[in-house]
């Protein structure tokens, strides 16, 4: 198999799966460029993708005074490569790989696009702790760097925390906020977890990473069993004893690391990511409607939610302050705009006076919201309302009846509420109702990557010419 083909199978496996300073070293750190195909080594050769003989890339030690000016590469990938450490854990002969398939460059482009807003922050947090910088690539394997990723086992966020582990590491979860999806909070919690596993498992990073996937007790049992049979107890010796998913988990991370290390060799193009912060964190003292915040920042609601996926409602939680992540270039505009708004304008409340014959279902459809949101906002225990009642409504847009005609130019419409069932996706529902995914996202104030849960209610505007 040629190296182009192997680059293909490496990348697709990664895509399919998503379900302090750098410590002092020598003044020069040599990052070897391989002289053989990784495929050769996987099927039984003696080289691995981090080894080589002739070419080297030289990175200056960031703690060396003479190299201070050089230690600010423009490209984030260059910075990341200088902190790679996991090649020290590779065996002389790589194990056989799984079945890999698909297109390579398309998935690499998609992964980079998804990771770009967050990667500088994640890499910086990894470096502060002196951890191998390959760990900044772990969310590629876990979730494809998708903050709204949600697994069948209930894991969520780019680091795929399950509820029990999230609670243990202090990630808050309530009806307003899910810390597992918060980029900053979940990253720090994930690195805490990995460091704890590293200490627990003989200061071995591959064992720690395996335990992150399958659990510390699972790895400890495998290590004890391997040592009883006279083996070393490292990852490669216990690999056959681990769950199938975990057996492939480490090779996937090492594969993507090898391709980041030397993309030219594997015929992969890495789109340059500037080695500078992309986001600024602003502290918001009071509640704000995310649609209002997006407008102030000059972003779409979907773009804002992609940067702040921890918020589970259209409005930030009560009882602030709360952090809001924005592109750095949008920060000043947002702060100025926010200073011009009254508290009521920040929330974006609309007040609706109930007329005879109206019910919560009809009102929710009219305003593009849900009955559950109306109940929560107005502290209603049931569905009973009376003529003359004033309901407070949070809305991201105009009422359905006002916006629909201008948006579609169609003479009539009707609103329906769809209850999500197993297998529903935004794409399948868009086809079913003859609308677009973008419309579903806008009408329901959700992000494109938001997972749909059985029982969830979605507002759909169905248009007709009758």
N, C-alpha and C positions, 0 to 999 in steps of 0.2 A: 504494500500500500504506500502511495506517495504521500508526501507531507501535506499536500493540498487536501487529499482525501481525509487524512487524519484530523486536520483542522476542522473539516466538516463535521465529523462524528463527535469531536469534543464539544463543539459549540451547541449542537442540538441537544445533547444530553443535559447540558446546563439549562437550556431553555425549557426543556420538557419537565425537568425536576421541579421547577418553581410552579411544585407544591412545597508633663515630663517630656522629653525629647527622645529621639531615637537613641538607644543606649550606645555608649562609646564603643568603637571597634578600632581596628587598625586605621592608620591614616588613609590608606587606600583599601577599598572593599572591591574585590573582583567578582563580577557577576558573569559567570561563564555563558557563552553562547554555544548551543549544541552543534555538533558536527554530524549527527546522524538523525534520522527520522525518529520521532517519538514512537511511532508505530513499531519500528524495529525493536525497541526496548520493551514495549508492552508484550510482544509475543515471544520474548525470551532473550533479547539482547542484554548487554551488560551496561549500556548507557541509560541515563534518564534525562528528561528534557531540561534539566538545569545544569547538566554537565557538558564538558567540551574540552578541547585541547588547545585550540589556536587563538581564536578571537576572544577578547575580553572587553567588557564595558567597565570603565573606572569611575567610581563615585567617591567624592571627597567626604571624609568624616565630618559631619556637621559640627562637631566639637573642636575641630582643628582651626585655630585662628587664621591660618593662611587660606583656608578654604571657605571662610565665611561668605565672601561675595559670591562664590560659586554655588553655595548651597541654597539657591533660590531659583530652581529651574522654572521656566515658564509653563511647562507641561506637568500636570498632576501625575501622569503615568511615570515620568522619570523619578519623581519624588517617591512614589510608591515602590518602584523596583529597588531602590536603595535600602529599603527596610525588609526585603524578603528574607526569611529565615528558614522556611520549612523544607528547603532542599536538603538541609542537614539530616532530615528524618527519612529520606528516600532510601530504599534498598538498592543494591547493585542491579537487581533485575526487577523491573516492574511486573506486577501481576497481569494476567490477561484481563482485558477490558470487557465491558458489556457490549450489547449491540447498539451501535450509534447510527444515526441517520439524519438526513435533512440538509438544509442550506446553512452555510456558515456565516457569511458576511451579514446577511439580513438580520440574524439573531444578535450578532455582536452589535450592530447599529442600534437595534431596539433596546438592548441591555444598557448601552452607554447613554442613550437618550433618557431612559428611565432613571438611571443612577446619577446622572450629572448634577442635579440640584443638591443632592445629599452627600456626594462622595467626599468632598473636601472636608466637611465636618466629621464624617465617620473616620476618615484616615487620620485626621488630627487627633481625635480621641484615642485611636489605637496607638499612635506614636507617643502620646503623653504617658502611656502606661508601659512603654517599652515592649509592646507585644509585636509579634510578626505582622507585618503590614498585609500579608495575604488575607488576614482576618477581615480587612475592609472589603474583601471580595466575597465573604461568606453569604451576605444577603443575596448575591446573584444565585447561589445554589438554593438558598432557603425560599426565596420568593420572587426572584427576578427583579429585586429592588422595587417591588410594587407595594406601597404602604397599605393599600386596601385588600391585599391578599388575605384570604381566609380559607383554612383547610377544613376537611371533613372532621378532623379531630378537635376542631375549635381553636386552632392556633391562628394568630392574627399578626399583621404588620410585617415589616421587612425582615424582622428577626424571628418571626413565627413563634411567639410566646403562647403557650397554653395558659389557661386561667390560673391554675395552681402555682406555676412557676412565676407568673407575672405578680401574683399577690405576694409571694415570698420575697421578691426583689423590689417591692414597693411601688409597682406600677398601679396607679389608681384606675378604677373602672366604675362608672355609674351611668345613669341614663343620658348624661350630657357629654361624657368624655371617656375615651378608652386609651389609656396610656400605652398599650401595646402598639398602637398605630402612631403614636407621637414619635417623630423621628429622633429628637434629642433625648427624651426620657427613655425610650426603648433601647437606643444605642448604648447609653450608659449602663442600663440594667443588663444588657446582653454581655457587655465586656466584664461587668462584675461577676456574672455567672461563669463566664469562661475562665476568668482568673481563679475563681473558687475551684473549678474542676481541675485546672492545671495543678494547683497545690495538692488537691486530693489524689491525683493520679501521677505521682512521682515526677512532677514537673515535666511532663511529656505533652507537647502541644497536640500531637495527632490523637493521643488518647483523650485529651480534653475535648477536642472537636468531635470525636466519635461519641463521647458522652453527652455532648450538647444535643446530638441527634437522637440517641437511644436511651440516655439516662446513665447516671454514674454507677448505679448498682449493676446494670447490665455489663458495662465495661469491666468493672472490678471482678465480676464472676468469670468473665472470659480470660482476664489476666491470670487469675488463680489457676484456672484449668490449664492454660498454656504452660505455666511454670511447672505444674505437676508433671507435665509431659516433657520437661527438660527444655522448653523453648524460652525465649527471652521475655515474652510478655509485652513486646512492643505492638504497635497497631498491626503491622504486617503479619506477625505470628498469630494474633488473635482474630484476624479478619475472617477466617472461615467460621468462627464461632459466633459472629455477630449477626443481627438481623440483616436481611438482604438489602434493605434500604441503606443501612449504615455501611455495609461493605462497599457500596458505590459512592457514598457521600464524600469520603476523603479523596478518592481519585478524581471526582468532579472538581473539587476545590483546587487540587494540584494541577489539573488540566487547564482550568481557566487561568491559573497563575502562570503556568508555562507559556501560555499564549500572550499574556500581558507582558511577560518577561522579554519575549522576542517575537513580536507579531510578524515581522518581515519573513522570518524563517518559515512560519506556518501560513504564509500568504493571507494574513489577516491585517486589515487596516483599523487602527484605533483612532477614532476621532479625538482630536486634542481637547482636553479639558483644562481650562486655565487653572494654574496653581494659585488660586486666590479664593477667599470666601465668596459664595454666591448669594447667601441669605443673611439678612439681618433679623435679629430678634427684638421685637418691640413689646413692651409691657403695657397691656390695656387694663386700666383700673376698673372699668365698668363693663357691663354687658354690651355687646355689639352684634348686630345682624351681619352675618358673613357676606350677604349680598351687598350690604352697604359698605362693608370693609373692602370688598372687591372693587366696587365702583370708585371708592376713594383712591385706591392704589392703581387704578387703571388696568385691572386684571378681570378676566372672566371669573364667575363663581367657581367653575370647575378647576381653573388654575389655582385659585386661592385654597380650595379644599385639598388639592393635591399636595400643597406645601404644609397644610395644617390638618392632616387626616385624623388627628386625635379627637377633634370635635365631631360629635355624632348628631348634632342638631344644627339647624340653620342659625341659631343664636348661640353665642358663647355662654358658658355656665354662669349662673348668678354667683355673687360672693367672690369677685375677683380679688387680686389682679390675675390676669392670664397672659401667657405669652402668645404672640402672633408672629409667624415667620413670613417674611416678604423678601422678594429680590432686593438687594442692596440699593439699586437705583430707584426703587419705588418708595423707599422709606420716608424721605423728606416730603414728598407729595402727600403720602398718607397722613403723616403727622399734622401737616398744615390743614388738610381737609377735615380731619377729625376735630381739630380745635374750633372749627366753624359750626359744628353741629350741636344742637341741644341734645340732652339725654333721650328725649322721645324720638328724635330723628336718628339717633344711633341704633336704636332698637328696630325702627321701621315698623312700629305697630300700625295696624289698621283696625278701626272700630266698626263693628257691624251691628246694627239694631235689628233684632229678630222680628220678622213680619209674620202675620198669621199664616199657617200652613207650612212654614219652613222647618227643616230639621237639620241635624248636624251633618248628615251625609250630603245633602244638597249644598249646604254652605261650604263644606270642605271641597266639594267638586268646583264650586264657583271660584274659590280663591286658590285652587291648585295646591291644597294642603291635605291633611288627613284628619279623620275623626279623632284619632289618638292624640294628635298635636293640639287640636282644639280643646279636648278635655284637659290635657296637661296644662296648657297655657292659662285656661280659665278655671282650673281646679274643680272640674265637674266630676262628680262621682259616677254619674250615669249618663244617659243620652237625652234626658228630658230637658227641654228648653221652652220658654214661654214668650209670646209676643211682647215686645218691649225690652227684653233682655239685651244687654250690650255685651258683645263678645269681642275679646281682644285677639287679633290674628297677626301672626308673624308671616310676612309674605316676601318673596324674593322678586316678585314681578307684579304686574297689574292683575286684577281679577280676570279669570278665564274669559268671560264674555267680552271684555274690553280688548284684550290682547289678541284674541284669536283672529278676528277679522283683519286686523292690520297685518298680522304675521303671515297668514295664509291667503288672504284675499278671497276666501270662500264665503258664500252667503249664509251658511248656517253650520252649527256644530252641536255636538252633545258631549258631555263629559261622562266618563265611566271610571269606575274604580276596579282595578284588577288585583285579585289576591294571588300572590306568587305561589306557585307549586314547584315540586321537585323538577329540576331540569330547565326551568325558565331562566333565560338570560336576557339582557337588554336587547341584544341583537334579535333573538327569536321573537320577543314581544313586539319589537319595531316592525318586523315582517308581518306578524299576525294582525296588527292594527293599522298597517299601512302608513306608519309614521317613521321618523328617523330616530336613531339612538340619541343624537344631540337634543332632539325635542324631549324625549323621555327624561334625559338628564336634567334639562332646564325646568321642566314642569315639576319635577320632584326634588329639585335642589340637591342632587347627589352628584358624585364624581363618576366619570366614565368607568373607572375600575371598581366601583362599589359592588361587593358581592350581594346577590339577592338571596333572601332567606325565606323559606316556606312560611306562609302566613302574612308576609309583608304586604302592605297595601300600596299600590302605585296609581297615581292619577294619569289617565290617558284622555286626550282630546281627540274625538273621532269626528271627522268632517264629512259633510254630505252636501249634495246640490239640490236637495228637496226642500 
